[in-house]
Amino acid sequence: MLRSLSQTMLSLAAAAVIGAGAGVAQEAVPQVAPDSMTQDAGYRINGGDVLHISVYGEPNLDKDVPVQPDGGVAFPLVGNLNARGMTLQELQQRIATNLRESQYFPNLTDNEVTVSMVKATGNSVSVVGQVEQPGTFAYDTQLDVMQALSLAGGLTPFASKDDIKILRRDHGGTQTAILFDYSEIEDGENLDKNIVLQGGDVVVVPQAGLF
């Protein structure tokens, strides 16, 4: 009985490995299941945004700072930081750390640094394929897949709603395809699988029967 169970488990494991290998051969862009993605609800800084950065009690360290197209942010005593893809809190912590490491603010706490959004113009997502109004949409707050599809006028009758992909490129230029199953969410269930988008994401809605 134990031997039979072990053989069954080995067979299932082998089948899984073979199936995974076949998937790689068919799809050049790596695919990631939504459950494995870290979904951060915070706004992600992008080029074109304008931030306000201040240090408590330091009027010379209180200013509006534009985010350069490449994500660069320059601030006194901190130098140039690549803020692209960070949340405001992550940038706050990075600036506080850099200031503590300088000789001027060794006892500075994170809460004494404030980073806020003055103008959010850097983030946009594109929706292409079988939607009523394909296009690129700018946003200044959290945006998930269902909201993006709504901005694009919804799916056409020809959409393969269970095969939607989100194409996302990391800072190193590597692109990943994240799978999104519309059917799991359209009835108001499994809302935790409604993926939060990041600036630069492309939502691809294929035509049924072609993919």
C-alpha positions, -999 to +999 in steps of 0.1 A: +000+000+000+028+024+010+048+015-021+017+020-043+012+055-028+048+065-033+047+054-069+015+074-074+031+106-059+063+101-080+041+098-111+022+130-103+055+149-096+069+137-129+038+148-148+040+183-132+077+187-142+068+176-178+039+200-179+060+229-167+086+222-193+060+222-220+048+256-208+082+271-211+086+259-246+054+275-257+057+309-240+089+330-244+077+354-217+077+338-182+043+335-167+035+340-130+004+329-112-014+359-095-012+342-061+026+344-062+027+381-068+032+405-040+004+430-043+013+464-029-017+487-027+006+518-025+011+542-054+044+535-072+065+565-080+073+570-117+091+595-139+071+627-143+057+627-107+064+657-084+071+649-047+074+670-016+102+660+007+109+675+041+129+669+072+113+680+105+129+712+118+151+717+087+137+745+065+165+740+040+154+704+035+118+712+026+111+713-011+092+700-041+113+675-061+105+664-096+111+627-105+132+625-137+121+603-166+145+576-155+131+577-119+159+598-105+153+620-074+179+645-062+178+657-026+204+676-005+228+654+016+212+623+000+223+627-036+206+610-065+182+581-058+164+559-082+128+562-068+111+545-097+088+517-085+090+527-049+061+536-027+062+569-009+069+551+024+098+531+008+114+564-004+108+580+030+127+551+046+155+553+020+160+590+025+160+587+063+186+559+061+209+579+039+206+610+061+214+589+092+245+575+074+257+611+069+275+630+096+247+655+100+217+634+112+229+603+129+199+601+152+172+609+127+141+587+128+120+577+098+090+597+110+110+629+109+112+626+071+080+633+051+074+623+015+042+633-001+028+634-037+023+669-052+015+658-087+011+622-099+015+622-137+040+595-142+019+563-139-001+549-168-012+515-180-022+502-214-051+479-223-049+463-257-068+435-275-104+426-272-117+456-253-141+483-265-118+512-262-081+501-262-056+527-251-033+541-224-047+554-192-030+577-166-039+573-130-029+589-097-041+563-072-043+526-069-056+509-101-065+472-104-072+451-135-110+453-133-108+491-131-084+492-160-108+471-181-137+493-172-117+524-183-112+506-216-149+502-220-151+465-210-145+433-229-158+427-264-180+396-270-149+380-287-126+383-256-110+352-241-117+364-206-100+335-189-067+341-207-059+378-199-023+386-192-006+415-176+028+422-191+052+438-165+088+448-170+111+450-140+139+475-135+164+452-153+142+452-184+130+416-179+093+411-189+069+388-171+034+377-181+011+375-151-020+354-157-054+369-149-087+350-148-116+374-153-142+347-145-129+343-110-138+379-101-167+390-123-193+375-099-178+394-069-159+364-056-121+358-052-116+396-051-081+390-037-071+379-072-079+413-087-043+423-093-031+458-085-014+473-115+019+491-117+030+520-139+040+507-174+019+475-172+001+463-203-031+444-200-035+420-230-070+406-237-067+379-264-094+369-288-111+336-279-099+306-298-066+322-309-045+317-277 
